[in-house]
Amino acid sequence: MDRATQEKLKKGLQALQRNDTLVALMHLEDVFHEQPTARVQSALAYCLAIERRQFQKAQQLCKAALNEEPNNPQHYYYLGRIYLLARQRRPAIMTFRKGLKLKRHQPIIDELRRLGTRREPVFPSLARGHFLNRSAGKILAKLSDHSA
């Protein structure tokens, strides 16, 4: 990687740390065209999901990065965040857990804590997604919000 590309990568990753995803996207796109590494690919995917709402493309890029570096928890973190942005909570949690099995990764731990744990279904004999469990769960959640 030449010096100019390294500088763009550094600026892109710094912008991403500051949550300035638009600036990060611009730098990472340039770097990706010159040097498509897994690290750049997953960070770029996350920026695409946030800035351009291109969830399918972002997921594909991130999964490709995971195929190259399956033991890097950062890729799992970005893919999980992309799933959350696409309102796909279940795959996000599964992805975070896979990443956490590899290595203790604080951003993943923080994300799982933020998501919280699920309550037991109201009717344990029925599937969690059953109409009665979903309806009763929503009603009980509303009642507990109003009582607090």
N, C-alpha and C positions, 0 to 999 in steps of 0.2 A: 504494500500500500504506500503510495507516494505521500509526501509531506502535506500537500494541499488536501488530499482525501482524509488523512489522519486528522487534520485540523477541523474539517467539516464534521467528521464523526464525533470529535470531542465537543464541538459546539452543539451538535444535535442531541447528544446524550445529556449534556448540561441543561439544555432547554427542557428536555423531557423530565429531568429531576425537578425543575422549577414548575412543572406542569404547564409549560408554554408549548403545547403540542403543535401549534401551527408552525412556529419557528423550527421545532424539532422535525416536523414533517418535511419542510423544505430542505433542510440539511441532509436528512436521512435518505430522501429520494435521490439526491445527487450521489451520495455515497453508494447506495444500492445499485445504481446503474454502472458505477465504476468497479465496485467490489462487493458482490452480493454474498456476504457472510451470513451465517445463521443469527448472529447477534444483531446485525443491522436489520435483517429480515423481520424478526419478531418485534423489535422496537418500532419499525416502520408500520407493521401491521396494526399495532396498538394505536398509533397516530392516525392511520387511515380510518379506523373504526370511530375514533373520537371526532375528528375534523370533517370527514367526508361521509360518515355513516355507511361505509362500504363493508358491511359485516361479513358477507360471504368471502370477498377477496381477502379481508383481514384474517379470517379463520384459515383460509387456504395457505396464506403466507406463513402464519404462525405454526401450522401443522407441518409445513415443509421444514421450518427451522427445527421443530422437534424431531423430525426424522433424521436430520443431520446431527443434532446434539440432544439425544434423548435423556441425558443425565443433567441437563441444565434447568434448575427450577425456575429461573427467570422467564423462560419460554412458557412454562406452565402458568406462571403468574399473568403474563400478558394475554395468553389465550383465555384464561378464566375471566379476566377483566373484559375482554372482547365479548365473551358470552353474556356477561352481565349487561353490557351496553346494548346487546341485542335482545335483552329481556329473556335470556335462556338460563334461568337460575340453576336448574338441576345439572346441566352439563358443566356449568361454571364451578359448582361445588365439587363435582367429581374430578374435574381438572385440577383444582386447587389441592385436593387430597392426594392425587397422584404425584404432584410436585412435592408435596410435603413428605411423602414416603421416601423420596430420594435424599432429601437433605432438609435440615431445619432452615427455613427461609422466612425471615421476619415479615416481609410484605405479604406473603401468603397467610401467615398466622394472623396478622392484623385484619386482612380481608375476611377470613373465616369468622373472626370474632365480631366484626362489624355486621356480618350477615346473620349471626346469632344461630341458636338452635331451634328446631321445630318442636312444637308441642305434640303430645300424643294425639292420635285421632280421637274424636268424640266417641265414635263407635268402633272399638278395636276389631270387632269381628268383620267389619266391612273394609274394603280397600280405602286407602287414604284419598284417592281421587273420586270415590263414590259421591254421588250428588248429596246424600244426607250428611256425610262427613264434611264436605266442603261448605254446605249451607250452614250447618250447625256451628262449624268452626268460625265462619265469618260473623255470625250473630254473637257468639260468645266473645270474640275478639272486640267487637264494637261495644258490647256491654262492659268489658273489662277496661276499655279505653275511657269510657264515660265515668266509671266509678273512681278512677285515679285522679 
